Amino acid sequence: MAIDIDTDTDTDTDTDTADPARRSAVTLRVLHETSYAYDAPVELAHHLGHLRPRDTPLQRVCEWQLSVAPQPDVADAEAEADADAFDPRVMVTQGVHQSVDPWGNHRASFSHSRVHDRLVVMSSFVVEIAPRPVLQPERSPPWEAVAERLRYRPGAGFDEAVEFTLGSAYAPREASLARFAALVFRPGTPLIAGALAMMHLIFRHFAYKPLATSVNTRAPEALAQRQGVCQDFAHVMIGAMRSIGLAARYVSGYLLTRPPPGQPRLIGADASHAWVSVWCPVHGWVALDPTNAVPAGTDHVTLAWGRDYADVAPLRGVIRGGGRAEPRVAVTVEPLAQASDPA
């Protein structure tokens, strides 16, 4: 299929048209409820979730609560003594164990050894998000120079970005993805300019169709179909950049969606979201949303990041019994307040 290439990197978003120092941070509340009504009793279950948001230089977590019903098994007191058990911002159901994964994300695990036929997991939190710096794509070095810098060399000093140049289950390094990247990463193209062009390319030529793919669809299949959901858009962009030697990681989170003028915000109408973070030696990690063709801004709530979806799935588990049961997920993201402009 022929594709018209537009290398215009003007993102036309609020993050690029105003002085960040004069714009306000925003405060958002997120409610994420996952429920299962099992066809048959569950005899034993183990679950792992990435539901607690990260603190980042631009995002501050004000509070986070996690409730699980029925109550999970309660381990002994020593096992329950998590490192941040006394963090005043955190409140979790007894029996939930907290830990940190290799990428610094918070994760929660819990088990049920008693028979149950329903599970409800509710994550609720408040975050304050500051505006991101204005992007200057022309200041980034040529992508080839960055790819050369990121090549793995035995005995060389460790760079955290190198890990994200390697292929993963959902976003492998493959020839088809490299050819797709070559449509915008032409010789001498500044890295961020190329990444922005790829973001727009995916947005224009991929159809958003929730039932076209599954949670197990890989980037090469999504590229061939040119349709899918935010997870697929992110995997295609990540896999394409990795396939030419660049570093990109998968970011899970939420997006504040705004109802049409005059329409009320519907409770539970929002959804979890995913986007891409690209590494540049000048700009650091740059978050780009190919589903909406915008750099991530104050409407994007960061939950976790990793190599691909498999590293940061919101909730997954292994159960004995239960029959067939699809999860019901309801997400609400709403603004609470806006901080005053700095003096």
ABEGO torsion letter per residue (X at the ends): XBBBBBABABAGBAAAABBAAABBBBBBBBBBBBBBBBABBBABBBBBBBABBBBBAABBBABBBBBBOBBBBBBBAAAABBAAAABAABBBBBGBBBBBBAAGBBBBBBBBABBBABBBBBBBBBBBBBBBBBBBAAABBBAAAAAAAABBBBGBBBBAAAAAABBBAABBBBAAAAAAAAAABBBGBBAAAAAAAAAAAAAAABBBBAAABBAABBAAAAAAAGBEBAAAAAAAAAAAAAAAGBBBBBBBEBBBBBBBBGBBBBBGABBBBBBBBBBBAAAEBBBBBAAAGBBBBAABBBABBBABAAAABABBBBBBEGEBBBBBBBBBBBBABBBBBBX
